[in-house]
Amino acid sequence: MDPLSEGGGTTPKHTKQNLAVLTYEQVQRLSDVMDEVVSIHGRGNFPTLEVRLRDLVTVVRSKLEDVEKMSVKDIRLNGGAASHVVASDPQPYNDLDLIFGVELSSARNFERVKAAVLASLMDLLPDGVSRKRITTCSLKEAYVSKMVKVNQDGDRWSLISLGNSRGHKNVELKFVDKIRRPFEFSVDSFQIVLDSLLLFNKCSSLPISDNLYPTVIGESVYGDFQEALYHLQKKLIATRAPEEIRGGGLLKYCNLLVRNYRPARADMKQLERYMCSRFFIDFPDLGQQRAKLHSYLSNHFVGRAEEELRYPYLMLLRRVVEQSTVCLMGHERRQTLALIEQLATLVLSQQQAALFYYYTPMAVPTYPPACSCTCNWMPPATPQAPCSS
């Protein structure tokens, strides 16, 4: 049991299991997420693709298995959307993260994954769009916002991010053979296996009900499902070995803090030092730090309500960096703190300008009163004409 750093209490006592069977309510939320229509916006003259998430998954799987002859071990929902499904209270999520378990032992398989995704995009083009002159290269430029391939140090996975329109959910397709660190914090460690739900939708003509729904398995790759779920419900921050995370999890950690999460353990200050050390290993110079911060703010604080969190977020980040950074020389540390302060000042000025724009009061014209006298004089009564008989 983990003692809480604030408020006392303990995590619930139970037998530790990383897997759990989802309840009907969780399966229903999962079905709603998979029924969500996502908009994949195209650049230039390419049209927006409107597709249900479950249909996108089905098309990509079909291209992998039937066209590229690749076996798909399973398909999982990951990240914020998975946290939304398992939590009793709605959880906001910016992206729809999907994991396809595939074998990527050869460079050729990485190319097959890419070909399957681009072929899926071609199939999803609206009716009436001529496909004769559309190439896979132009599809990539139009609909793919990010493409990553990792094949080193025991990691073998590929990421293809679809969508590029600000304010809309991106779809992230991750194709994983091996990945050493599949989570940052316990609250984002949930993965939900979709295969049974997809099979149910394919075979059953009846909708999901509390008497008829598929058995769906959820997993916490943090290690213990119930503990991770407890952290999510109670808004607690827990992780292990942050030095294994690219960027140390520092930016996500401050994002959780600004949303009123609190550390689950009293030794978080020690972990903060590891977070800062790994962050400055991965982003050693000011240019990289500036680019990373701009990118993180743009991708994780979208919309007016979210943008209002940018300034307190940056001030939290500054405090953590100032108190927990032990790996930098004095002048390097001061330069990074100055960078965060400059960005915070810029964000604050932009927020104030927006407030001035939206809330500038209109000048209301004033008029003199019709009569400014204060006497009690009344006009004489007008004589009435006599009634005629």
Contacts in CASP RR format, 6 or more apart in sequence:
PFRMAT RR
TARGET T0000
AUTHOR 0000-0000-0000
METHOD contacts of the structure
MODEL  1
MDPLSEGGGTTPKHTKQNLAVLTYEQVQRLSDVMDEVVSIHGRGNFPTLE
VRLRDLVTVVRSKLEDVEKMSVKDIRLNGGAASHVVASDPQPYNDLDLIF
GVELSSARNFERVKAAVLASLMDLLPDGVSRKRITTCSLKEAYVSKMVKV
NQDGDRWSLISLGNSRGHKNVELKFVDKIRRPFEFSVDSFQIVLDSLLLF
NKCSSLPISDNLYPTVIGESVYGDFQEALYHLQKKLIATRAPEEIRGGGL
LKYCNLLVRNYRPARADMKQLERYMCSRFFIDFPDLGQQRAKLHSYLSNH
FVGRAEEELRYPYLMLLRRVVEQSTVCLMGHERRQTLALIEQLATLVLSQ
QQAALFYYYTPMAVPTYPPACSCTCNWMPPATPQAPCSS
1 10 0 8 1.000
1 11 0 8 1.000
1 13 0 8 1.000
2 10 0 8 1.000
2 11 0 8 1.000
2 227 0 8 1.000
2 238 0 8 1.000
2 264 0 8 1.000
2 265 0 8 1.000
3 9 0 8 1.000
3 10 0 8 1.000
3 265 0 8 1.000
3 266 0 8 1.000
4 10 0 8 1.000
4 236 0 8 1.000
4 264 0 8 1.000
4 265 0 8 1.000
5 262 0 8 1.000
5 263 0 8 1.000
5 264 0 8 1.000
5 265 0 8 1.000
5 266 0 8 1.000
5 268 0 8 1.000
6 262 0 8 1.000
6 263 0 8 1.000
11 227 0 8 1.000
11 230 0 8 1.000
11 264 0 8 1.000
12 226 0 8 1.000
12 230 0 8 1.000
14 226 0 8 1.000
16 223 0 8 1.000
16 224 0 8 1.000
16 226 0 8 1.000
16 227 0 8 1.000
17 224 0 8 1.000
17 225 0 8 1.000
17 226 0 8 1.000
18 219 0 8 1.000
18 220 0 8 1.000
18 221 0 8 1.000
18 222 0 8 1.000
18 223 0 8 1.000
18 224 0 8 1.000
18 225 0 8 1.000
19 217 0 8 1.000
19 218 0 8 1.000
19 219 0 8 1.000
19 225 0 8 1.000
20 217 0 8 1.000
20 218 0 8 1.000
20 219 0 8 1.000
20 220 0 8 1.000
20 225 0 8 1.000
20 226 0 8 1.000
20 229 0 8 1.000
21 215 0 8 1.000
21 216 0 8 1.000
21 217 0 8 1.000
21 218 0 8 1.000
22 30 0 8 1.000
22 85 0 8 1.000
22 86 0 8 1.000
22 192 0 8 1.000
22 216 0 8 1.000
22 217 0 8 1.000
22 218 0 8 1.000
24 210 0 8 1.000
24 213 0 8 1.000
26 85 0 8 1.000
26 86 0 8 1.000
26 216 0 8 1.000
27 197 0 8 1.000
27 208 0 8 1.000
27 213 0 8 1.000
27 214 0 8 1.000
27 216 0 8 1.000
28 208 0 8 1.000
28 213 0 8 1.000
29 84 0 8 1.000
29 85 0 8 1.000
30 77 0 8 1.000
30 85 0 8 1.000
30 192 0 8 1.000
30 194 0 8 1.000
30 197 0 8 1.000
30 216 0 8 1.000
31 197 0 8 1.000
31 208 0 8 1.000
33 53 0 8 1.000
33 77 0 8 1.000
33 81 0 8 1.000
33 84 0 8 1.000
33 85 0 8 1.000
33 96 0 8 1.000
34 52 0 8 1.000
34 53 0 8 1.000
34 54 0 8 1.000
34 57 0 8 1.000
34 77 0 8 1.000
34 194 0 8 1.000
34 197 0 8 1.000
35 52 0 8 1.000
35 53 0 8 1.000
35 54 0 8 1.000
36 52 0 8 1.000
36 53 0 8 1.000
36 96 0 8 1.000
37 50 0 8 1.000
37 51 0 8 1.000
37 52 0 8 1.000
37 53 0 8 1.000
38 50 0 8 1.000
38 51 0 8 1.000
38 52 0 8 1.000
38 53 0 8 1.000
38 56 0 8 1.000
38 96 0 8 1.000
38 169 0 8 1.000
38 171 0 8 1.000
39 48 0 8 1.000
39 49 0 8 1.000
39 50 0 8 1.000
39 165 0 8 1.000
39 168 0 8 1.000
40 48 0 8 1.000
40 49 0 8 1.000
40 51 0 8 1.000
40 121 0 8 1.000
40 124 0 8 1.000
40 143 0 8 1.000
40 162 0 8 1.000
40 163 0 8 1.000
40 171 0 8 1.000
41 48 0 8 1.000
41 143 0 8 1.000
41 163 0 8 1.000
41 164 0 8 1.000
41 165 0 8 1.000
41 168 0 8 1.000
42 48 0 8 1.000
42 49 0 8 1.000
42 142 0 8 1.000
42 143 0 8 1.000
42 163 0 8 1.000
42 164 0 8 1.000
42 165 0 8 1.000
43 141 0 8 1.000
43 142 0 8 1.000
43 143 0 8 1.000
43 164 0 8 1.000
44 142 0 8 1.000
46 138 0 8 1.000
46 139 0 8 1.000
46 142 0 8 1.000
46 143 0 8 1.000
47 125 0 8 1.000
47 126 0 8 1.000
47 129 0 8 1.000
49 121 0 8 1.000
49 124 0 8 1.000
49 125 0 8 1.000
49 126 0 8 1.000
49 143 0 8 1.000
51 124 0 8 1.000
53 96 0 8 1.000
53 98 0 8 1.000
53 171 0 8 1.000
54 198 0 8 1.000
54 201 0 8 1.000
56 120 0 8 1.000
56 124 0 8 1.000
56 171 0 8 1.000
57 75 0 8 1.000
57 98 0 8 1.000
57 194 0 8 1.000
57 198 0 8 1.000
58 198 0 8 1.000
59 120 0 8 1.000
59 123 0 8 1.000
59 124 0 8 1.000
60 100 0 8 1.000
60 116 0 8 1.000
60 117 0 8 1.000
60 120 0 8 1.000
60 173 0 8 1.000
61 72 0 8 1.000
61 75 0 8 1.000
61 100 0 8 1.000
63 115 0 8 1.000
63 116 0 8 1.000
63 117 0 8 1.000
63 119 0 8 1.000
63 120 0 8 1.000
63 123 0 8 1.000
64 70 0 8 1.000
64 72 0 8 1.000
64 100 0 8 1.000
64 102 0 8 1.000
64 112 0 8 1.000
64 113 0 8 1.000
64 116 0 8 1.000
65 71 0 8 1.000
65 72 0 8 1.000
67 115 0 8 1.000
67 116 0 8 1.000
67 119 0 8 1.000
68 112 0 8 1.000
68 113 0 8 1.000
68 115 0 8 1.000
68 116 0 8 1.000
70 102 0 8 1.000
70 103 0 8 1.000
70 109 0 8 1.000
70 112 0 8 1.000
70 113 0 8 1.000
70 116 0 8 1.000
71 102 0 8 1.000
71 103 0 8 1.000
72 100 0 8 1.000
72 101 0 8 1.000
72 102 0 8 1.000
73 101 0 8 1.000
73 102 0 8 1.000
74 101 0 8 1.000
74 193 0 8 1.000
74 194 0 8 1.000
74 195 0 8 1.000
75 98 0 8 1.000
75 99 0 8 1.000
75 100 0 8 1.000
75 101 0 8 1.000
75 193 0 8 1.000
75 194 0 8 1.000
75 195 0 8 1.000
75 198 0 8 1.000
76 82 0 8 1.000
76 98 0 8 1.000
76 99 0 8 1.000
76 101 0 8 1.000
76 191 0 8 1.000
76 192 0 8 1.000
76 193 0 8 1.000
76 194 0 8 1.000
76 219 0 8 1.000
77 85 0 8 1.000
77 96 0 8 1.000
77 97 0 8 1.000
77 98 0 8 1.000
77 99 0 8 1.000
77 191 0 8 1.000
77 192 0 8 1.000
77 194 0 8 1.000
78 97 0 8 1.000
78 98 0 8 1.000
78 99 0 8 1.000
78 174 0 8 1.000
78 190 0 8 1.000
78 191 0 8 1.000
78 192 0 8 1.000
79 93 0 8 1.000
79 95 0 8 1.000
79 97 0 8 1.000
79 188 0 8 1.000
79 190 0 8 1.000
79 191 0 8 1.000
80 91 0 8 1.000
80 93 0 8 1.000
80 94 0 8 1.000
80 95 0 8 1.000
80 97 0 8 1.000
80 188 0 8 1.000
80 190 0 8 1.000
81 93 0 8 1.000
81 95 0 8 1.000
81 96 0 8 1.000
81 97 0 8 1.000
82 97 0 8 1.000
82 190 0 8 1.000
82 191 0 8 1.000
82 192 0 8 1.000
83 91 0 8 1.000
83 93 0 8 1.000
83 187 0 8 1.000
83 188 0 8 1.000
83 190 0 8 1.000
83 232 0 8 1.000
84 90 0 8 1.000
84 91 0 8 1.000
84 92 0 8 1.000
84 93 0 8 1.000
85 190 0 8 1.000
85 192 0 8 1.000
86 190 0 8 1.000
86 192 0 8 1.000
86 218 0 8 1.000
86 229 0 8 1.000
86 232 0 8 1.000
87 229 0 8 1.000
87 232 0 8 1.000
87 233 0 8 1.000
88 233 0 8 1.000
89 233 0 8 1.000
91 232 0 8 1.000
93 169 0 8 1.000
94 169 0 8 1.000
94 170 0 8 1.000
94 299 0 8 1.000
94 300 0 8 1.000
94 302 0 8 1.000
95 161 0 8 1.000
95 169 0 8 1.000
95 170 0 8 1.000
95 171 0 8 1.000
95 172 0 8 1.000
96 169 0 8 1.000
96 170 0 8 1.000
96 171 0 8 1.000
96 172 0 8 1.000
97 172 0 8 1.000
97 174 0 8 1.000
98 171 0 8 1.000
98 172 0 8 1.000
98 173 0 8 1.000
98 174 0 8 1.000
99 174 0 8 1.000
99 175 0 8 1.000
99 176 0 8 1.000
99 191 0 8 1.000
100 173 0 8 1.000
100 174 0 8 1.000
100 175 0 8 1.000
100 176 0 8 1.000
101 175 0 8 1.000
101 176 0 8 1.000
101 177 0 8 1.000
102 109 0 8 1.000
102 113 0 8 1.000
102 175 0 8 1.000
102 176 0 8 1.000
102 177 0 8 1.000
103 109 0 8 1.000
103 177 0 8 1.000
104 110 0 8 1.000
104 113 0 8 1.000
104 151 0 8 1.000
104 156 0 8 1.000
104 157 0 8 1.000
104 158 0 8 1.000
104 175 0 8 1.000
104 176 0 8 1.000
104 177 0 8 1.000
105 156 0 8 1.000
105 177 0 8 1.000
107 151 0 8 1.000
110 149 0 8 1.000
110 151 0 8 1.000
110 158 0 8 1.000
113 158 0 8 1.000
113 160 0 8 1.000
113 175 0 8 1.000
114 147 0 8 1.000
114 158 0 8 1.000
114 160 0 8 1.000
115 136 0 8 1.000
117 144 0 8 1.000
117 160 0 8 1.000
117 162 0 8 1.000
117 173 0 8 1.000
118 136 0 8 1.000
118 139 0 8 1.000
118 140 0 8 1.000
119 136 0 8 1.000
121 139 0 8 1.000
121 143 0 8 1.000
121 162 0 8 1.000
122 131 0 8 1.000
122 134 0 8 1.000
122 136 0 8 1.000
122 139 0 8 1.000
125 131 0 8 1.000
125 134 0 8 1.000
140 147 0 8 1.000
143 162 0 8 1.000
143 163 0 8 1.000
143 164 0 8 1.000
144 160 0 8 1.000
144 161 0 8 1.000
144 162 0 8 1.000
144 163 0 8 1.000
145 161 0 8 1.000
145 162 0 8 1.000
145 163 0 8 1.000
145 164 0 8 1.000
145 170 0 8 1.000
146 159 0 8 1.000
146 160 0 8 1.000
146 161 0 8 1.000
147 158 0 8 1.000
147 159 0 8 1.000
147 160 0 8 1.000
147 161 0 8 1.000
148 158 0 8 1.000
148 159 0 8 1.000
148 160 0 8 1.000
149 158 0 8 1.000
150 156 0 8 1.000
150 157 0 8 1.000
150 158 0 8 1.000
153 180 0 8 1.000
154 178 0 8 1.000
154 180 0 8 1.000
155 178 0 8 1.000
155 179 0 8 1.000
155 180 0 8 1.000
156 176 0 8 1.000
156 177 0 8 1.000
156 178 0 8 1.000
156 179 0 8 1.000
157 174 0 8 1.000
157 175 0 8 1.000
157 176 0 8 1.000
157 177 0 8 1.000
157 178 0 8 1.000
157 179 0 8 1.000
158 174 0 8 1.000
158 175 0 8 1.000
159 172 0 8 1.000
159 173 0 8 1.000
159 174 0 8 1.000
159 175 0 8 1.000
160 172 0 8 1.000
160 173 0 8 1.000
160 174 0 8 1.000
160 175 0 8 1.000
161 170 0 8 1.000
161 171 0 8 1.000
161 172 0 8 1.000
161 173 0 8 1.000
162 170 0 8 1.000
162 171 0 8 1.000
162 172 0 8 1.000
162 173 0 8 1.000
163 170 0 8 1.000
163 171 0 8 1.000
164 170 0 8 1.000
166 298 0 8 1.000
166 302 0 8 1.000
167 302 0 8 1.000
167 303 0 8 1.000
176 182 0 8 1.000
180 244 0 8 1.000
181 244 0 8 1.000
181 245 0 8 1.000
182 189 0 8 1.000
182 191 0 8 1.000
182 221 0 8 1.000
183 189 0 8 1.000
183 221 0 8 1.000
183 222 0 8 1.000
184 239 0 8 1.000
184 242 0 8 1.000
184 245 0 8 1.000
184 248 0 8 1.000
184 249 0 8 1.000
184 252 0 8 1.000
185 222 0 8 1.000
185 231 0 8 1.000
185 237 0 8 1.000
185 238 0 8 1.000
185 239 0 8 1.000
185 249 0 8 1.000
185 252 0 8 1.000
185 253 0 8 1.000
185 256 0 8 1.000
186 220 0 8 1.000
186 222 0 8 1.000
186 227 0 8 1.000
186 228 0 8 1.000
186 231 0 8 1.000
186 232 0 8 1.000
186 236 0 8 1.000
186 238 0 8 1.000
186 239 0 8 1.000
186 264 0 8 1.000
187 228 0 8 1.000
187 231 0 8 1.000
187 232 0 8 1.000
187 236 0 8 1.000
187 237 0 8 1.000
187 238 0 8 1.000
187 256 0 8 1.000
187 261 0 8 1.000
188 252 0 8 1.000
189 220 0 8 1.000
189 221 0 8 1.000
189 222 0 8 1.000
189 223 0 8 1.000
189 228 0 8 1.000
190 218 0 8 1.000
190 219 0 8 1.000
190 220 0 8 1.000
190 225 0 8 1.000
190 228 0 8 1.000
190 229 0 8 1.000
190 232 0 8 1.000
191 218 0 8 1.000
191 219 0 8 1.000
191 220 0 8 1.000
191 221 0 8 1.000
192 216 0 8 1.000
192 217 0 8 1.000
192 218 0 8 1.000
192 219 0 8 1.000
193 216 0 8 1.000
193 217 0 8 1.000
193 218 0 8 1.000
193 219 0 8 1.000
194 216 0 8 1.000
196 214 0 8 1.000
196 215 0 8 1.000
196 216 0 8 1.000
196 217 0 8 1.000
197 214 0 8 1.000
197 216 0 8 1.000
199 214 0 8 1.000
200 208 0 8 1.000
200 213 0 8 1.000
200 214 0 8 1.000
204 212 0 8 1.000
206 212 0 8 1.000
208 214 0 8 1.000
218 225 0 8 1.000
219 225 0 8 1.000
220 227 0 8 1.000
220 228 0 8 1.000
220 229 0 8 1.000
222 228 0 8 1.000
222 238 0 8 1.000
222 240 0 8 1.000
227 238 0 8 1.000
228 238 0 8 1.000
230 236 0 8 1.000
231 237 0 8 1.000
231 238 0 8 1.000
231 264 0 8 1.000
235 259 0 8 1.000
235 260 0 8 1.000
235 261 0 8 1.000
235 262 0 8 1.000
236 261 0 8 1.000
236 262 0 8 1.000
236 263 0 8 1.000
236 264 0 8 1.000
237 253 0 8 1.000
237 256 0 8 1.000
237 257 0 8 1.000
237 261 0 8 1.000
237 262 0 8 1.000
237 263 0 8 1.000
237 264 0 8 1.000
237 268 0 8 1.000
238 263 0 8 1.000
238 264 0 8 1.000
238 265 0 8 1.000
239 245 0 8 1.000
239 249 0 8 1.000
239 253 0 8 1.000
239 271 0 8 1.000
241 274 0 8 1.000
242 248 0 8 1.000
242 249 0 8 1.000
242 250 0 8 1.000
242 253 0 8 1.000
242 271 0 8 1.000
242 274 0 8 1.000
242 275 0 8 1.000
242 278 0 8 1.000
243 274 0 8 1.000
243 277 0 8 1.000
243 278 0 8 1.000
245 275 0 8 1.000
245 278 0 8 1.000
246 278 0 8 1.000
246 282 0 8 1.000
247 275 0 8 1.000
247 278 0 8 1.000
247 279 0 8 1.000
247 281 0 8 1.000
247 282 0 8 1.000
247 283 0 8 1.000
248 274 0 8 1.000
248 275 0 8 1.000
248 278 0 8 1.000
248 279 0 8 1.000
248 282 0 8 1.000
249 275 0 8 1.000
249 278 0 8 1.000
249 279 0 8 1.000
250 275 0 8 1.000
250 276 0 8 1.000
250 278 0 8 1.000
250 279 0 8 1.000
250 317 0 8 1.000
250 320 0 8 1.000
250 321 0 8 1.000
251 279 0 8 1.000
251 292 0 8 1.000
251 293 0 8 1.000
251 296 0 8 1.000
251 317 0 8 1.000
253 272 0 8 1.000
253 275 0 8 1.000
253 320 0 8 1.000
254 313 0 8 1.000
254 316 0 8 1.000
254 317 0 8 1.000
254 320 0 8 1.000
255 300 0 8 1.000
255 313 0 8 1.000
257 316 0 8 1.000
257 320 0 8 1.000
258 309 0 8 1.000
258 312 0 8 1.000
258 313 0 8 1.000
258 316 0 8 1.000
259 309 0 8 1.000
269 323 0 8 1.000
269 324 0 8 1.000
272 320 0 8 1.000
272 323 0 8 1.000
272 324 0 8 1.000
273 324 0 8 1.000
273 325 0 8 1.000
273 326 0 8 1.000
275 320 0 8 1.000
275 324 0 8 1.000
276 320 0 8 1.000
276 321 0 8 1.000
276 324 0 8 1.000
276 325 0 8 1.000
276 326 0 8 1.000
276 327 0 8 1.000
277 325 0 8 1.000
277 326 0 8 1.000
277 327 0 8 1.000
280 325 0 8 1.000
280 327 0 8 1.000
280 328 0 8 1.000
280 336 0 8 1.000
281 327 0 8 1.000
283 289 0 8 1.000
283 292 0 8 1.000
286 335 0 8 1.000
286 336 0 8 1.000
286 339 0 8 1.000
289 336 0 8 1.000
289 339 0 8 1.000
290 339 0 8 1.000
290 343 0 8 1.000
293 314 0 8 1.000
293 339 0 8 1.000
293 340 0 8 1.000
293 343 0 8 1.000
294 343 0 8 1.000
297 310 0 8 1.000
297 313 0 8 1.000
297 343 0 8 1.000
297 347 0 8 1.000
300 306 0 8 1.000
301 307 0 8 1.000
301 309 0 8 1.000
301 310 0 8 1.000
301 313 0 8 1.000
307 351 0 8 1.000
308 351 0 8 1.000
310 347 0 8 1.000
310 351 0 8 1.000
311 344 0 8 1.000
311 347 0 8 1.000
311 348 0 8 1.000
311 351 0 8 1.000
314 340 0 8 1.000
314 343 0 8 1.000
314 344 0 8 1.000
314 347 0 8 1.000
315 344 0 8 1.000
317 340 0 8 1.000
318 337 0 8 1.000
318 340 0 8 1.000
318 341 0 8 1.000
318 344 0 8 1.000
321 333 0 8 1.000
321 336 0 8 1.000
321 337 0 8 1.000
321 340 0 8 1.000
322 333 0 8 1.000
322 337 0 8 1.000
325 333 0 8 1.000
325 336 0 8 1.000
328 336 0 8 1.000
END
